[in-house]
């Protein structure tokens, strides 16, 4: 049974105009409209009523309106419960065919509406969608509980599970039985009736609190964008950045002013360029204070409640804490394993960061500064050190990194060379925004493999960050092929100007396409195992591997060309990029580890240990100090009060990026050892790993590909943590 996750779109960090009073009024009105829609019947004219008749079941975005979601959700939940009731009412003995298969087939209407609704709540939200999310969060939680805590259904699953070796099932079907059984046990199926009621209450309250948290983050990031009065204060920014700031101010009705939007991370992009130190300080302090300095969007009380409820739920289910509960289904398995991995990396990372800080302090001194390095100085002076040490800065790269050229002649080109894929733009399929493009993806044999949706520009209705999602997942049982999407947040330039990327944005584009490939290449029977339906600490691994092609010489030579002259990026400039690959790794790794350690610190608490709201920041400071990663000049990538990952799908799982990167770095070594960019290597990676989804144990899949256990040494060398 493919689960409906209300966490998939919980992080709507958008940037744009936000008058708080008007916004509250608009949201209140939207809630009234949403409430009217909840009980509206599902008519045959509703686009979700049946499968889309567009190519590959592509969503009918041109027909879907806000009014269609609530009736489809309501009917979808009713339909799935009726389907489950039919399974439990069957008087025949439980079998794989009369229990597991109809469970996998159940909830098709609910899946159709959820896949679009949660995609839109991330990619193109509005007040009505926000209100519907708040309305349906507890209802979807209760719906999930009603199925997962159904004693009759669990009894049938347990019968099949206990006799699985006698059923003559293939390996994937056996895994479906074992994973479904684990899901039900982990969700509380073995609890007493009284404890099930307690669990339902906790789950319902958590769904409300986490939805409120994500909406607070959204509203505050909009409201607290930095308004600048004078263009002189923006010295250091490019003409394009200043023009974008002017446009952002106009959109807010602030003629003659400039607006610098806040992004979801602690550090902000403009801090690497702004000469005005006071403005840099203002930007970072505003960013760091989000959710913690009073007002309507203060999240301290919310997160204290969330962490306490999660700890209570974990103990109700028989686990010491929430992290232990979450990790049992991940490749890490235990809190000890995660703690040891993070503790192994932290000392060397902090030592590197301190050495980098000393270099930055020297740069400050050499330029006549008489102040101590602060967090708002780091990015600014690190760019100066980079320029001095390697004789270049990142602004020199951007003319060679035009966005569409990077996509077509970089990302797509690499996929063609490694996997034999080709791409054709489709202009006949509707999109939900004019900036969105659709591509048909063809396999090496010429057959259609997938549809790929490209949504790269930032906008007010879109959350921050970058992500992949699937509108339709591959499944032989359901006869479906993948429709997947990639989302970035590249600032859109003024009309007529080229979209020039930073190197980080290029790497992110390759990364997200790695997720897309994971979805496209899925070749499994059951929807529960499709594509990226793998453990959280494994899901980033294939996408990180795909980053390797960004600076692969053959690929780079094909796309890194000057947007005006067509001249290739000079080899000397490329060499400088590659030579500086370990530059500032101490900072980058330390800020990431600080956030990961913070995630574990919160989620390894018992209910009695969770601090009150007024002590949230003190707990954070103490946790970072205890872990040895508290550096004033290196704030965690996210502070607790706006750490959307851990209030959503990455709870106790933010370590996953570094965990996956061990596998990634080792896999890159495999490619290099075996001849690099060849179809043979790509086909092996696809067959043994990318196509398997969650149909096999994740680490077994890795070992089938690599032929050995993962080796951490390549990662240590990549990050300059070997002491060499």
ChimeraX attribute file (.defattr): number of C-alpha atoms within 10 A of each C-alpha:
attribute: neighborCount
match mode: 1-to-1
recipient: residues
	/A:1	17
	/A:2	18
	/A:3	12
	/A:4	17
	/A:5	17
	/A:6	21
	/A:7	18
	/A:8	16
	/A:9	22
	/A:10	26
	/A:11	29
	/A:12	28
	/A:13	26
	/A:14	29
	/A:15	27
	/A:16	23
	/A:17	22
	/A:18	18
	/A:19	12
	/A:20	14
	/A:21	9
	/A:22	10
	/A:23	14
	/A:24	14
	/A:25	12
	/A:26	16
	/A:27	18
	/A:28	15
	/A:29	15
	/A:30	19
	/A:31	21
	/A:32	14
	/A:33	16
	/A:34	25
	/A:35	16
	/A:36	13
	/A:37	19
	/A:38	20
	/A:39	12
	/A:40	15
	/A:41	14
	/A:42	19
	/A:43	12
	/A:44	9
	/A:45	10
	/A:46	17
	/A:47	23
	/A:48	28
	/A:49	19
	/A:50	12
	/A:51	15
	/A:52	14
	/A:53	11
	/A:54	11
	/A:55	11
	/A:56	17
	/A:57	17
	/A:58	19
	/A:59	26
	/A:60	18
	/A:61	14
	/A:62	12
	/A:63	13
	/A:64	17
	/A:65	10
	/A:66	15
	/A:67	17
	/A:68	23
	/A:69	23
	/A:70	26
	/A:71	21
	/A:72	27
	/A:73	24
	/A:74	21
	/A:75	20
	/A:76	24
	/A:77	20
	/A:78	16
	/A:79	17
	/A:80	20
	/A:81	18
	/A:82	14
	/A:83	17
	/A:84	21
	/A:85	15
	/A:86	13
	/A:87	20
	/A:88	20
	/A:89	11
	/A:90	11
	/A:91	7
	/A:92	9
	/A:93	10
	/A:94	19
	/A:95	17
	/A:96	21
	/A:97	9
	/A:98	16
	/A:99	20
	/A:100	21
	/A:101	16
	/A:102	16
	/A:103	19
	/A:104	18
	/A:105	16
	/A:106	20
	/A:107	24
	/A:108	19
	/A:109	21
	/A:110	22
	/A:111	22
	/A:112	23
	/A:113	24
	/A:114	22
	/A:115	20
	/A:116	20
	/A:117	26
	/A:118	23
	/A:119	19
	/A:120	19
	/A:121	24
	/A:122	23
	/A:123	25
	/A:124	19
	/A:125	19
	/A:126	17
	/A:127	21
	/A:128	21
	/A:129	24
	/A:130	20
	/A:131	21
	/A:132	23
	/A:133	27
	/A:134	20
	/A:135	18
	/A:136	21
	/A:137	22
	/A:138	22
	/A:139	18
	/A:140	20
	/A:141	22
	/A:142	17
	/A:143	17
	/A:144	20
	/A:145	21
	/A:146	14
	/A:147	19
	/A:148	20
	/A:149	22
	/A:150	18
	/A:151	17
	/A:152	15
	/A:153	21
	/A:154	20
	/A:155	15
	/A:156	19
	/A:157	21
	/A:158	19
	/A:159	14
	/A:160	23
	/A:161	22
	/A:162	12
	/A:163	10
	/A:164	18
	/A:165	10
	/A:166	8
	/A:167	12
	/A:168	9
	/A:169	13
	/A:170	8
	/A:171	10
	/A:172	17
	/A:173	18
	/A:174	19
	/A:175	19
	/A:176	24
	/A:177	20
	/A:178	17
	/A:179	18
	/A:180	22
	/A:181	20
	/A:182	15
	/A:183	14
	/A:184	21
	/A:185	17
	/A:186	18
	/A:187	19
	/A:188	22
	/A:189	23
	/A:190	16
	/A:191	18
	/A:192	10
	/A:193	12
	/A:194	8
	/A:195	15
	/A:196	20
	/A:197	14
	/A:198	16
	/A:199	23
	/A:200	21
	/A:201	14
	/A:202	17
	/A:203	20
	/A:204	18
	/A:205	18
	/A:206	22
	/A:207	24
	/A:208	19
	/A:209	22
	/A:210	25
	/A:211	25
	/A:212	19
	/A:213	29
	/A:214	23
	/A:215	21
	/A:216	23
	/A:217	25
	/A:218	24
	/A:219	24
	/A:220	23
	/A:221	28
	/A:222	22
	/A:223	18
	/A:224	19
	/A:225	22
	/A:226	20
	/A:227	16
	/A:228	18
	/A:229	14
	/A:230	11
	/A:231	14
	/A:232	10
	/A:233	16
	/A:234	22
	/A:235	14
	/A:236	17
	/A:237	17
	/A:238	13
	/A:239	11
	/A:240	17
	/A:241	18
	/A:242	18
	/A:243	15
	/A:244	19
	/A:245	22
	/A:246	20
	/A:247	20
	/A:248	24
	/A:249	24
	/A:250	16
	/A:251	13
	/A:252	15
	/A:253	11
	/A:254	16
	/A:255	13
	/A:256	13
	/A:257	18
	/A:258	25
	/A:259	23
	/A:260	24
	/A:261	24
	/A:262	27
	/A:263	20
	/A:264	25
	/A:265	18
	/A:266	24
	/A:267	25
	/A:268	18
	/A:269	15
	/A:270	19
	/A:271	24
	/A:272	20
	/A:273	19
	/A:274	20
	/A:275	18
	/A:276	14
	/A:277	14
	/A:278	11
	/A:279	17
	/A:280	21
	/A:281	16
	/A:282	12
	/A:283	24
	/A:284	19
	/A:285	15
	/A:286	17
	/A:287	24
	/A:288	21
	/A:289	15
	/A:290	23
	/A:291	25
	/A:292	20
	/A:293	13
	/A:294	11
	/A:295	9
	/A:296	11
	/A:297	22
	/A:298	21
	/A:299	26
	/A:300	23
	/A:301	19
	/A:302	18
	/A:303	25
	/A:304	19
	/A:305	21
	/A:306	22
	/A:307	25
	/A:308	23
	/A:309	21
	/A:310	23
	/A:311	28
	/A:312	23
	/A:313	24
	/A:314	23
	/A:315	17
	/A:316	17
	/A:317	22
	/A:318	14
	/A:319	17
	/A:320	17
	/A:321	25
	/A:322	28
	/A:323	26
	/A:324	22
	/A:325	25
	/A:326	21
	/A:327	21
	/A:328	14
	/A:329	18
	/A:330	17
	/A:331	19
	/A:332	21
	/A:333	15
	/A:334	16
	/A:335	21
	/A:336	11
	/A:337	13
	/A:338	22
	/A:339	16
	/A:340	11
	/A:341	15
	/A:342	20
	/A:343	16
	/A:344	11
	/A:345	16
	/A:346	23
	/A:347	16
	/A:348	20
	/A:349	23
	/A:350	24
	/A:351	16
	/A:352	22
	/A:353	24
	/A:354	17
	/A:355	15
	/A:356	20
	/A:357	22
	/A:358	13
	/A:359	15
	/A:360	23
	/A:361	22
	/A:362	16
	/A:363	18
	/A:364	19
	/A:365	14
	/A:366	10
	/A:367	9
	/A:368	9
	/A:369	12
	/A:370	10
	/A:371	9
	/A:372	12
	/A:373	20
	/A:374	14
	/A:375	19
	/A:376	24
	/A:377	22
	/A:378	21
	/A:379	21
	/A:380	21
	/A:381	22
	/A:382	20
	/A:383	18
	/A:384	19
	/A:385	22
	/A:386	17
	/A:387	14
	/A:388	12
	/A:389	13
	/A:390	16
	/A:391	11
	/A:392	18
	/A:393	17
	/A:394	13
	/A:395	13
	/A:396	11
	/A:397	21
	/A:398	19
	/A:399	19
	/A:400	24
	/A:401	26
	/A:402	21
	/A:403	23
	/A:404	15
	/A:405	19
	/A:406	25
	/A:407	19
	/A:408	16
	/A:409	18
	/A:410	28
	/A:411	26
	/A:412	21
	/A:413	23
	/A:414	24
	/A:415	23
	/A:416	19
	/A:417	16
	/A:418	20
	/A:419	22
	/A:420	19
	/A:421	20
	/A:422	20
	/A:423	20
	/A:424	12
	/A:425	14
	/A:426	14
	/A:427	10
	/A:428	8
	/A:429	16
	/A:430	18
	/A:431	18
	/A:432	17
	/A:433	12
	/A:434	8
	/A:435	13
	/A:436	15
	/A:437	19
	/A:438	22
	/A:439	19
	/A:440	16
	/A:441	21
	/A:442	18
	/A:443	17
	/A:444	13
	/A:445	9
	/A:446	11
	/A:447	10
	/A:448	16
	/A:449	22
	/A:450	25
	/A:451	27
	/A:452	25
	/A:453	24
	/A:454	19
	/A:455	23
	/A:456	19
	/A:457	16
	/A:458	20
	/A:459	18
	/A:460	19
	/A:461	20
	/A:462	25
	/A:463	28
	/A:464	26
	/A:465	18
	/A:466	17
	/A:467	20
	/A:468	21
	/A:469	23
	/A:470	22
	/A:471	22
	/A:472	24
	/A:473	26
	/A:474	28
	/A:475	20
	/A:476	13
	/A:477	13
	/A:478	14
	/A:479	10
	/A:480	14
	/A:481	22
	/A:482	25
	/A:483	28
	/A:484	26
	/A:485	25
	/A:486	21
	/A:487	26
	/A:488	22
	/A:489	20
	/A:490	20
	/A:491	16
	/A:492	18
	/A:493	16
	/A:494	13
	/A:495	6
	/A:496	6
	/A:497	9
	/A:498	17
	/A:499	20
	/A:500	25
	/A:501	21
	/A:502	19
	/A:503	17
	/A:504	9
	/A:505	17
	/A:506	22
	/A:507	20
	/A:508	22
	/A:509	26
	/A:510	26
	/A:511	27
	/A:512	25
	/A:513	30
	/A:514	25
	/A:515	27
	/A:516	27
	/A:517	23
	/A:518	25
	/A:519	29
	/A:520	28
	/A:521	23
	/A:522	28
	/A:523	22
	/A:524	20
	/A:525	18
	/A:526	24
	/A:527	24
	/A:528	23
	/A:529	26
	/A:530	29
	/A:531	30
	/A:532	28
	/A:533	20
	/A:534	22
	/A:535	19
	/A:536	25
	/A:537	23
	/A:538	24
	/A:539	21
	/A:540	24
	/A:541	25
	/A:542	26
	/A:543	24
	/A:544	26
	/A:545	22
	/A:546	24
	/A:547	22
	/A:548	17
	/A:549	23
	/A:550	23
	/A:551	18
	/A:552	14
	/A:553	11
	/A:554	15
	/A:555	20
	/A:556	22
	/A:557	17
	/A:558	17
	/A:559	25
	/A:560	26
	/A:561	22
	/A:562	17
	/A:563	18
	/A:564	10
	/A:565	9
	/A:566	11
	/A:567	11
	/A:568	15
	/A:569	20
	/A:570	14
	/A:571	11
	/A:572	9
	/A:573	16
	/A:574	17
	/A:575	12
	/A:576	17
	/A:577	19
	/A:578	12
	/A:579	11
	/A:580	15
	/A:581	13
	/A:582	15
	/A:583	19
	/A:584	22
	/A:585	20
	/A:586	24
	/A:587	26
	/A:588	17
	/A:589	22
	/A:590	27
	/A:591	25
	/A:592	21
	/A:593	27
	/A:594	28
	/A:595	23
	/A:596	25
	/A:597	27
	/A:598	27
	/A:599	27
	/A:600	25
	/A:601	20
	/A:602	28
	/A:603	27
	/A:604	21
	/A:605	20
	/A:606	20
	/A:607	21
	/A:608	9
	/A:609	12
	/A:610	22
	/A:611	20
	/A:612	14
	/A:613	17
	/A:614	12
	/A:615	13
	/A:616	20
	/A:617	16
	/A:618	11
	/A:619	18
	/A:620	19
	/A:621	13
	/A:622	14
	/A:623	20
	/A:624	20
	/A:625	13
	/A:626	12
	/A:627	18
	/A:628	15
	/A:629	26
	/A:630	20
	/A:631	19
	/A:632	10
	/A:633	18
	/A:634	25
	/A:635	23
	/A:636	29
	/A:637	21
	/A:638	24
	/A:639	23
	/A:640	26
	/A:641	25
	/A:642	31
	/A:643	26
	/A:644	23
	/A:645	19
	/A:646	22
	/A:647	25
	/A:648	21
	/A:649	18
	/A:650	18
	/A:651	23
	/A:652	28
	/A:653	25
	/A:654	22
	/A:655	24
	/A:656	22
	/A:657	20
	/A:658	21
	/A:659	22
	/A:660	21
	/A:661	22
	/A:662	19
	/A:663	26
	/A:664	27
	/A:665	23
	/A:666	19
	/A:667	24
	/A:668	19
	/A:669	14
	/A:670	16
	/A:671	18
	/A:672	11
	/A:673	9
	/A:674	12
	/A:675	10
	/A:676	17
	/A:677	19
	/A:678	14
	/A:679	15
	/A:680	14
	/A:681	18
	/A:682	19
	/A:683	15
	/A:684	15
	/A:685	21
	/A:686	20
	/A:687	16
	/A:688	16
	/A:689	24
	/A:690	27
	/A:691	21
	/A:692	25
	/A:693	27
	/A:694	27
	/A:695	27
	/A:696	16
	/A:697	14
	/A:698	20
	/A:699	15
	/A:700	15
	/A:701	18
	/A:702	21
	/A:703	14
	/A:704	16
	/A:705	18
	/A:706	20
	/A:707	11
	/A:708	10
	/A:709	13
	/A:710	17
	/A:711	13
	/A:712	15
	/A:713	13
	/A:714	20
	/A:715	18
	/A:716	16
	/A:717	14
	/A:718	13
	/A:719	19
	/A:720	19
	/A:721	21
	/A:722	12
	/A:723	8
	/A:724	5
